[in-house]
Amino acid sequence: MVTRSCQEEWELFTIGGHTVTTVITNDSLQKLGLKAGTLITAEVKAPFVILQKQNEEPETSSENRFRGIIDRVKLPALKGGAS
């Protein structure tokens, strides 16, 4: 945990073994009553996800990176039906 003037940076350890870094305001921290060791549910809301095909670590400043295998690809349905 890194303390800043009005917010703190926390690391969440998922049941699956991943680490997610998040920043939460001190006000929200107090309202939720969070402390180290508390079991929580985290909702990830992101405007985009970057996928990279490689075996090496990507050159990015992001702390929330996961390796995975594509299970399926779901194409969006065409509006108005197929031509």
C-alpha positions as CSV (number, residue, x, y, z in Angstrom):
1,M,0.0,0.0,0.0
2,V,1.3,3.4,-1.0
3,T,-0.2,6.4,0.8
4,R,-0.8,9.7,-1.1
5,S,-2.3,12.9,0.1
6,C,-5.9,12.1,-0.8
7,Q,-5.7,8.5,-2.1
8,E,-3.9,5.2,-1.6
9,E,-2.5,2.6,-4.0
10,W,-3.5,-0.9,-3.1
11,E,-2.6,-4.3,-4.5
12,L,-5.4,-6.9,-4.6
13,F,-4.5,-10.5,-4.8
14,T,-7.1,-12.6,-6.7
15,I,-8.1,-16.1,-5.7
16,G,-6.6,-17.1,-9.1
17,G,-3.2,-15.8,-8.1
18,H,-3.1,-12.5,-10.0
19,T,-2.2,-9.1,-8.6
20,V,-4.3,-6.1,-9.5
21,T,-3.1,-2.6,-8.6
22,T,-5.7,0.0,-7.9
23,V,-5.9,3.5,-6.5
24,I,-8.8,4.4,-4.1
25,T,-9.5,7.7,-2.4
26,N,-9.1,7.9,1.4
27,D,-12.8,8.8,1.6
28,S,-13.9,5.7,-0.2
29,L,-11.5,3.6,1.8
30,Q,-13.1,4.8,5.0
31,K,-16.6,4.4,3.7
32,L,-15.9,0.8,2.6
33,G,-14.0,0.0,5.8
34,L,-11.2,-1.7,3.8
35,K,-8.1,-3.0,5.5
36,A,-5.4,-5.5,4.6
37,G,-6.8,-9.1,4.6
38,T,-10.4,-8.1,3.8
39,L,-12.2,-10.3,1.3
40,I,-13.6,-8.1,-1.5
41,T,-15.2,-8.2,-5.0
42,A,-13.5,-6.0,-7.5
43,E,-15.2,-4.8,-10.7
44,V,-12.9,-3.8,-13.5
45,K,-14.2,-1.1,-15.8
46,A,-11.8,-0.2,-18.5
47,P,-12.3,1.6,-21.8
48,F,-10.0,-0.7,-23.7
49,V,-7.8,-3.8,-23.3
50,I,-4.6,-4.2,-25.2
51,L,-3.7,-7.7,-26.5
52,Q,-0.2,-8.6,-27.6
53,K,1.0,-11.8,-29.2
54,Q,4.3,-12.5,-27.6
55,N,6.1,-14.5,-25.0
56,E,8.1,-11.6,-23.5
57,E,6.9,-9.0,-21.1
58,P,5.3,-6.1,-23.0
59,E,7.0,-2.7,-22.9
60,T,4.2,-0.8,-21.1
61,S,3.9,1.1,-17.8
62,S,0.8,-0.9,-16.9
63,E,1.0,-2.9,-13.7
64,N,-2.1,-4.9,-14.4
65,R,-1.0,-7.5,-17.0
66,F,-2.1,-11.0,-17.3
67,R,-1.1,-13.9,-19.5
68,G,-3.9,-16.0,-21.0
69,I,-5.1,-18.2,-23.8
70,I,-7.9,-17.2,-26.1
71,D,-10.8,-19.5,-25.4
72,R,-13.3,-18.3,-28.1
73,V,-14.0,-15.3,-30.3
74,K,-17.5,-14.0,-30.4
75,L,-18.3,-11.8,-33.4
76,P,-20.9,-9.1,-33.0
77,A,-24.2,-9.7,-34.7
78,L,-24.8,-7.6,-37.8
79,K,-27.6,-5.0,-37.4
80,G,-30.4,-5.3,-39.9
81,G,-29.5,-8.9,-40.8
82,A,-27.0,-10.2,-43.4
83,S,-27.2,-9.0,-47.0
